[in-house]
Amino acid sequence: MVLSMFRRAAPAAPEKKASATGPVVAFHGAGRVAWSPRDTVSLTKSGFAGNPVGFRAVKLIAEAAAALPLVLQDAERRYDMHPVLELIRNPNPGQGRAELFEALYGQILLSGNGYLEAVGGGEEGMPLELHVLRSDRINVVPGTDGWPVAYEYAVGGRKHRFEMRGDFTPILHLKSFHPQDDHYGLSPMQAAATAVDVHNAASRWSKALLDNAARPSGAIVYRGVDGQGQMSEEQYQRLQDEMATYHMGAANAGRPMLLEGGLDWKQMGFSPSDMEFQKTKEAAAREIATAFGVPPMMLGIPGDATYSNYQEANRAFYRLTVLPLAARVAATVAEYLGGFIGERVVLKPDLDQVPALSAERETQWKRIGDADFLTDAEKRLLLGLPKLAEDE
């Protein structure tokens, strides 16, 4: 990864302002690296790489958000060609726009934090490349005023420090809201951690049941004719051999157990019907889907009747989960990149090109178009379009 950076011409020094709570935050961090309260690596392994529900939820959101068509505009017009658009379309030699944003959304969903690195210097002060950095390798270094003064990227015992106090800020930090952390975001994976544990435990229990389907979860009690409770060595060895041969392992699942006189079976564990593991697993899966904002119907989780059909669930998925995330990230990225060239531009999803919202957008266009009491300029404003030249 290229880590070279450049310095652009220093602009006029802005008026310095600081939050009244900044010194308090700085004192709490003591000017040292602020560590995330959650282990991102462990959560990613158990909730994404090791859990099909978490994996599919993250993939659905990240891929859907990254595939959204984006438009760049300012108060005057929409751009077909612009330095910000060109950089986003070709962010680096190894990734295109969709791959870059999918990685960025994935990091935010898994850790609550997304880090975008701007590399090199091109025409008009724009960076040459954009890279998404792994959130588990980044540590925030807060300054005396509570704001980050640097980001440390650590790999294999080596560290690279990105200074944030110069004219060029190489790191854009996007984070989700966290009510108890000043420097790191709270991810849906963290909120779903308990449900992930339950779901994974239920899966492990089901696997163990398959591996040892007929192994008794109980004890065989022996009572002799004369009331003695001890078997002879020969009787004990014979019983052990029969259990190992005829009643243990998946191949012997469902085989009835025949007990001779003096032997009695005492149940010591719950059966699958008693413990209702399948229902528990489905409930945990719904909780994971809820934390990520994915309708359970879209993940194939049975027993969910929140939406009457898949089309309605898909529309709610885009409206409540994909679009808010994509709109926030796109707007922040445009503001960050526009600062390099001193332009205020807006990057946002093009809702008219989202198939899941086609019926909704058609209704909105018709309703606004039929409103005779609105001027053309007001209609364009309501539809999110820039002004026409004659309207200025």
C-alpha positions as CSV (number, residue, x, y, z in Angstrom):
1,M,0.0,0.0,0.0
2,V,1.3,3.4,-1.0
3,L,1.7,5.6,2.1
4,S,3.3,8.7,0.5
5,M,1.6,12.0,1.1
6,F,1.8,15.5,-0.1
7,R,1.2,19.0,1.2
8,R,-0.9,21.5,-0.6
9,A,-0.7,25.2,-0.4
10,A,-1.7,26.4,3.1
11,P,-5.0,28.3,3.0
12,A,-5.7,31.3,5.1
13,A,-5.7,30.3,8.8
14,P,-9.3,29.9,9.9
15,E,-10.6,31.2,13.2
16,K,-9.7,28.7,15.9
17,K,-12.6,27.3,17.9
18,A,-12.9,24.5,20.4
19,S,-15.6,22.7,22.2
20,A,-16.0,23.4,25.9
21,T,-16.0,19.6,26.5
22,G,-12.8,19.0,24.6
23,P,-10.4,19.4,27.6
24,V,-12.5,17.0,29.6
25,V,-12.3,14.4,26.8
26,A,-8.6,14.9,26.4
27,F,-8.1,14.4,30.2
28,H,-10.1,11.2,30.1
29,G,-7.9,9.9,27.2
30,A,-4.7,11.2,28.8
31,G,-3.3,11.9,25.3
32,R,-2.7,8.2,24.7
33,V,-4.2,5.8,22.2
34,A,-7.9,5.2,22.8
35,W,-8.7,1.5,22.5
36,S,-12.0,0.2,21.3
37,P,-14.0,-1.5,24.0
38,R,-14.8,-4.4,21.6
39,D,-12.5,-6.9,20.1
40,T,-13.2,-6.4,16.4
41,V,-11.2,-9.4,15.2
42,S,-13.0,-11.8,17.5
43,L,-16.4,-10.4,16.6
44,T,-15.6,-10.6,12.9
45,K,-14.5,-14.2,13.2
46,S,-17.6,-15.3,15.2
47,G,-20.2,-13.1,13.7
48,F,-19.2,-12.8,10.1
49,A,-16.8,-15.5,9.1
50,G,-18.4,-18.0,11.5
51,N,-22.1,-17.2,11.3
52,P,-24.2,-17.5,8.1
53,V,-26.8,-15.0,9.3
54,G,-24.3,-12.3,10.2
55,F,-22.3,-13.0,7.0
56,R,-25.4,-12.7,4.8
57,A,-26.7,-9.5,6.5
58,V,-23.4,-7.7,6.1
59,K,-23.0,-8.8,2.5
60,L,-26.6,-7.8,1.6
61,I,-26.2,-4.3,3.0
62,A,-22.6,-3.7,1.7
63,E,-23.3,-5.0,-1.8
64,A,-26.6,-3.2,-2.1
65,A,-25.2,0.1,-0.9
66,A,-22.1,-0.1,-3.0
67,A,-24.2,-0.9,-6.1
68,L,-26.3,2.3,-5.8
69,P,-25.8,4.7,-8.6
70,L,-24.4,8.0,-7.4
71,V,-24.9,11.6,-8.6
72,L,-22.6,14.6,-7.9
73,Q,-24.1,18.0,-8.0
74,D,-23.9,21.5,-6.4
75,A,-26.5,24.3,-6.2
76,E,-26.2,24.9,-10.0
77,R,-26.0,21.6,-11.8
78,R,-25.3,17.9,-11.9
79,Y,-21.8,16.9,-13.1
80,D,-21.0,14.2,-15.6
81,M,-17.3,14.9,-15.3
82,H,-15.7,16.2,-12.2
83,P,-12.4,15.4,-10.3
84,V,-14.3,14.0,-7.4
85,L,-16.3,11.7,-9.7
86,E,-13.2,10.6,-11.6
87,L,-11.4,9.7,-8.3
88,I,-14.4,7.7,-7.0
89,R,-14.8,5.8,-10.3
90,N,-11.1,4.8,-10.3
91,P,-9.9,5.0,-6.7
92,N,-6.8,2.8,-7.0
93,P,-5.3,0.2,-9.3
94,G,-6.8,-2.8,-7.4
95,Q,-10.4,-1.6,-6.9
96,G,-13.2,0.1,-8.7
97,R,-16.0,2.3,-7.2
98,A,-18.2,-0.7,-6.1
99,E,-15.3,-2.6,-4.6
100,L,-14.0,0.4,-2.7
101,F,-17.4,1.3,-1.2
102,E,-18.3,-2.4,-0.4
103,A,-15.1,-2.6,1.6
104,L,-15.8,0.7,3.3
105,Y,-19.4,-0.3,4.2
106,G,-18.3,-3.7,5.4
107,Q,-15.8,-2.2,7.8
108,I,-18.4,0.2,9.2
109,L,-20.9,-2.7,9.7
110,L,-18.4,-5.0,11.3
111,S,-16.5,-2.5,13.5
112,G,-18.5,0.7,13.5
113,N,-15.6,2.5,11.9
114,G,-14.5,3.1,8.4
115,Y,-11.1,4.6,7.4
116,L,-10.4,6.1,4.0
117,E,-6.8,7.0,3.1
118,A,-6.1,9.7,0.5
119,V,-2.8,9.1,-1.2
120,G,-0.6,11.2,-3.4
121,G,-1.1,14.6,-5.1
122,G,-2.7,15.2,-8.5
123,E,-4.0,18.1,-10.4
124,E,-5.8,20.9,-8.5
125,G,-4.7,19.3,-5.2
126,M,-6.9,16.2,-5.6
127,P,-5.4,12.9,-4.2
128,L,-4.3,10.3,-6.8
129,E,-5.7,7.3,-5.0
130,L,-8.2,6.2,-2.2
131,H,-7.7,3.1,0.0
132,V,-9.9,1.6,2.6
133,L,-7.9,0.6,5.7
134,R,-8.7,-2.2,8.0
135,S,-10.4,-0.9,11.1
136,D,-8.9,-3.5,13.5
137,R,-5.4,-2.1,12.6
138,I,-6.2,1.5,13.3
139,N,-5.9,3.3,16.6
140,V,-7.0,6.9,17.3
141,V,-4.4,9.1,19.0
142,P,-6.3,12.0,20.7
143,G,-4.7,15.3,21.4
144,T,-4.9,17.6,24.4
145,D,-8.1,19.2,23.0
146,G,-9.9,15.8,22.6
147,W,-9.7,15.7,18.8
148,P,-7.6,13.1,17.0
149,V,-4.1,14.4,16.2
150,A,-3.0,11.2,14.5
151,Y,-4.0,7.7,13.5
152,E,-1.7,4.7,14.0
153,Y,-1.8,1.8,11.5
154,A,-0.2,-1.3,13.0
155,V,0.7,-4.5,11.1
156,G,3.0,-7.3,12.4
157,G,4.7,-5.2,15.0
158,R,5.3,-2.2,12.6
159,K,3.4,1.0,12.9
160,H,2.8,3.9,10.5
161,R,1.5,7.2,11.9
162,F,-0.8,9.4,9.9
163,E,-0.5,13.0,11.3
164,M,-3.8,15.0,11.2
165,R,-2.4,18.4,12.3
166,G,-1.0,19.5,9.0
167,D,-2.6,21.2,6.0
168,F,-3.2,17.7,4.4
169,T,-5.4,15.3,6.3
170,P,-4.7,11.8,4.9
171,I,-7.4,9.9,6.8
172,L,-11.2,10.2,6.7
173,H,-12.7,8.5,9.7
174,L,-16.4,7.5,9.3
175,K,-18.0,6.1,12.4
176,S,-21.4,5.1,13.7
177,F,-22.9,6.7,16.7
178,H,-21.6,5.4,20.0
179,P,-23.1,6.9,23.2
180,Q,-20.2,5.9,25.4
181,D,-17.1,6.3,23.2
182,D,-15.6,9.6,22.1
183,H,-13.4,8.2,19.3
184,Y,-14.9,4.9,18.0
185,G,-18.3,3.9,16.6
186,L,-20.7,1.2,17.7
187,S,-21.3,-1.4,15.1
188,P,-24.4,-3.6,14.5
189,M,-22.2,-6.6,15.1
190,Q,-21.4,-5.4,18.6
191,A,-25.1,-5.0,19.3
192,A,-25.8,-8.4,18.0
193,A,-22.9,-10.1,19.8
194,T,-25.2,-11.9,22.3
195,A,-27.5,-13.2,19.6
196,V,-24.5,-14.4,17.6
197,D,-23.2,-16.3,20.6
198,V,-26.6,-18.0,21.1
199,H,-26.9,-18.8,17.4
200,N,-23.4,-20.3,17.2
201,A,-24.0,-22.3,20.4
202,A,-27.2,-23.7,19.0
203,S,-25.3,-24.7,15.8
204,R,-22.5,-26.4,17.8
205,W,-25.1,-28.3,19.8
206,S,-26.8,-29.5,16.6
207,K,-23.5,-30.6,15.2
208,A,-22.7,-32.5,18.4
209,L,-26.1,-34.1,18.3
210,L,-25.4,-35.3,14.8
211,D,-22.0,-36.6,15.7
212,N,-23.3,-38.4,18.8
213,A,-26.9,-38.9,17.9
214,A,-27.7,-41.9,20.0
215,R,-25.3,-41.3,22.8
216,P,-27.4,-41.3,26.0
217,S,-27.7,-38.1,27.9
218,G,-28.3,-40.0,31.1
219,A,-27.2,-42.9,33.2
220,I,-27.9,-46.7,33.3
221,V,-28.6,-47.7,36.9
222,Y,-28.0,-51.3,37.9
223,R,-29.9,-53.0,40.7
224,G,-29.3,-56.6,41.4
225,V,-31.9,-59.2,42.5
226,D,-30.6,-59.0,46.1
227,G,-30.5,-55.2,46.0
228,Q,-26.8,-54.8,45.4
229,G,-25.8,-51.9,43.1
230,Q,-22.5,-53.1,41.8
231,M,-22.0,-55.1,38.6
232,S,-19.3,-57.7,38.1
233,E,-16.3,-56.9,36.0
234,E,-17.5,-59.1,33.2
235,Q,-21.0,-57.6,33.2
236,Y,-19.6,-54.0,33.2
237,Q,-17.2,-54.7,30.3
238,R,-20.0,-56.3,28.3
239,L,-22.3,-53.3,28.8
240,Q,-19.5,-50.9,27.8
241,D,-18.8,-52.9,24.6
242,E,-22.5,-53.0,23.6
243,M,-22.9,-49.3,24.2
244,A,-19.9,-48.5,22.1
245,T,-20.9,-50.9,19.3
246,Y,-24.6,-50.4,19.0
247,H,-25.6,-47.1,20.6
248,M,-22.8,-44.5,20.0
249,G,-22.2,-42.4,16.9
250,A,-24.3,-41.0,14.1
251,A,-24.6,-44.4,12.3
252,N,-26.6,-45.8,15.3
253,A,-29.0,-42.9,15.5
254,G,-32.5,-44.0,16.5
255,R,-31.5,-47.5,17.4
256,P,-33.6,-48.6,20.4
257,M,-31.8,-49.7,23.6
258,L,-32.6,-53.1,25.1
259,L,-31.9,-53.3,28.8
260,E,-31.8,-56.6,30.6
261,G,-33.1,-57.3,34.1
262,G,-31.7,-55.1,36.8
263,L,-30.8,-52.2,34.4
264,D,-32.8,-49.0,34.3
265,W,-32.4,-45.9,32.2
266,K,-32.5,-42.5,33.9
267,Q,-32.8,-39.4,31.8
268,M,-30.3,-36.8,32.8
269,G,-30.5,-34.3,29.9
270,F,-33.1,-32.5,27.9
271,S,-34.3,-33.9,24.6
272,P,-34.2,-31.6,21.5
273,S,-38.0,-31.1,21.8
274,D,-37.7,-30.1,25.5
275,M,-35.0,-27.6,24.9
276,E,-36.5,-26.2,21.6
277,F,-33.1,-25.5,20.2
278,Q,-34.4,-24.9,16.7
279,K,-36.8,-22.2,18.0
280,T,-34.0,-20.6,20.0
281,K,-31.8,-20.6,17.0
282,E,-34.4,-19.0,14.8
283,A,-35.1,-16.3,17.5
284,A,-31.4,-15.5,17.7
285,A,-31.2,-15.3,13.9
286,R,-34.1,-12.8,13.9
287,E,-32.3,-10.7,16.5
288,I,-29.1,-10.6,14.4
289,A,-31.1,-9.6,11.4
290,T,-32.9,-6.9,13.5
291,A,-29.6,-5.4,14.7
292,F,-28.4,-5.0,11.1
293,G,-31.7,-3.7,9.8
294,V,-32.3,-6.6,7.4
295,P,-35.9,-8.0,7.2
296,P,-35.6,-11.7,8.4
297,M,-37.7,-12.7,5.3
298,M,-34.8,-11.6,3.1
299,L,-32.5,-14.0,5.0
300,G,-34.8,-17.0,4.7
301,I,-35.5,-17.0,8.4
302,P,-38.9,-18.8,9.0
303,G,-41.6,-17.6,11.2
304,D,-41.4,-13.9,10.3
305,A,-44.6,-12.2,9.1
306,T,-43.6,-8.6,9.5
307,Y,-44.0,-7.9,5.8
308,S,-46.8,-9.2,3.6
309,N,-44.5,-10.0,0.7
310,Y,-40.8,-10.0,-0.4
311,Q,-41.2,-6.9,-2.5
312,E,-42.4,-4.9,0.5
313,A,-39.6,-6.2,2.6
314,N,-37.1,-5.3,-0.1
315,R,-38.4,-1.7,-0.3
316,A,-38.2,-1.4,3.5
317,F,-34.7,-2.7,3.5
318,Y,-33.6,0.0,1.0
319,R,-35.5,2.8,2.7
320,L,-34.6,2.0,6.3
321,T,-31.1,0.5,6.0
322,V,-29.3,0.8,2.7
323,L,-30.2,4.4,1.8
324,P,-29.5,6.1,5.1
325,L,-26.0,4.4,5.3
326,A,-25.2,5.1,1.7
327,A,-26.4,8.8,1.8
328,R,-24.4,9.5,5.0
329,V,-21.2,7.9,3.7
330,A,-21.4,9.4,0.2
331,A,-22.0,12.9,1.6
332,T,-19.1,12.7,4.0
333,V,-16.7,11.4,1.3
334,A,-17.8,14.2,-1.1
335,E,-17.3,16.9,1.6
336,Y,-13.8,15.4,2.4
337,L,-12.7,15.3,-1.3
338,G,-14.2,18.6,-2.2
339,G,-12.1,20.2,0.5
340,F,-8.9,19.4,-1.4
341,I,-10.1,21.7,-4.3
342,G,-12.1,24.1,-2.3
343,E,-15.5,23.1,-3.8
344,R,-18.8,22.3,-2.0
345,V,-20.4,19.4,-3.9
346,V,-23.0,16.9,-2.8
347,L,-22.6,13.2,-3.6
348,K,-25.8,11.2,-3.1
349,P,-27.6,8.0,-4.3
350,D,-29.7,8.5,-7.4
351,L,-33.1,7.2,-6.2
352,D,-34.6,7.2,-9.6
353,Q,-32.3,4.4,-10.7
354,V,-33.0,2.1,-7.7
355,P,-35.3,-0.7,-8.9
356,A,-36.7,-1.4,-5.4
357,L,-38.0,2.2,-5.3
358,S,-39.3,2.5,-8.8
359,A,-43.0,2.4,-7.9
360,E,-42.5,4.8,-5.1
361,R,-40.5,7.3,-7.2
362,E,-43.1,7.1,-10.0
363,T,-45.8,8.1,-7.6
364,Q,-43.8,10.9,-6.2
365,W,-42.9,12.3,-9.7
366,K,-46.6,12.2,-10.7
367,R,-47.8,13.8,-7.5
368,I,-45.3,16.7,-7.8
369,G,-45.7,17.0,-11.5
370,D,-49.5,17.4,-11.1
371,A,-49.2,20.1,-8.5
372,D,-50.2,23.2,-10.5
373,F,-49.6,25.5,-7.6
374,L,-45.8,24.8,-7.6
375,T,-43.4,26.5,-10.0
376,D,-40.9,24.4,-12.0
377,A,-38.1,25.6,-9.7
378,E,-40.0,24.4,-6.6
379,K,-40.8,21.0,-8.3
380,R,-37.1,20.5,-9.1
381,L,-36.2,21.4,-5.5
382,L,-38.7,18.8,-4.1
383,L,-37.3,16.1,-6.5
384,G,-33.7,16.9,-5.4
385,L,-32.7,18.3,-8.8
386,P,-30.4,21.4,-9.2
387,K,-31.8,24.7,-10.5
388,L,-32.0,25.4,-14.2
389,A,-30.0,28.3,-15.6
390,E,-33.1,30.4,-16.3
391,D,-34.2,30.0,-12.7
392,E,-31.2,31.8,-11.2
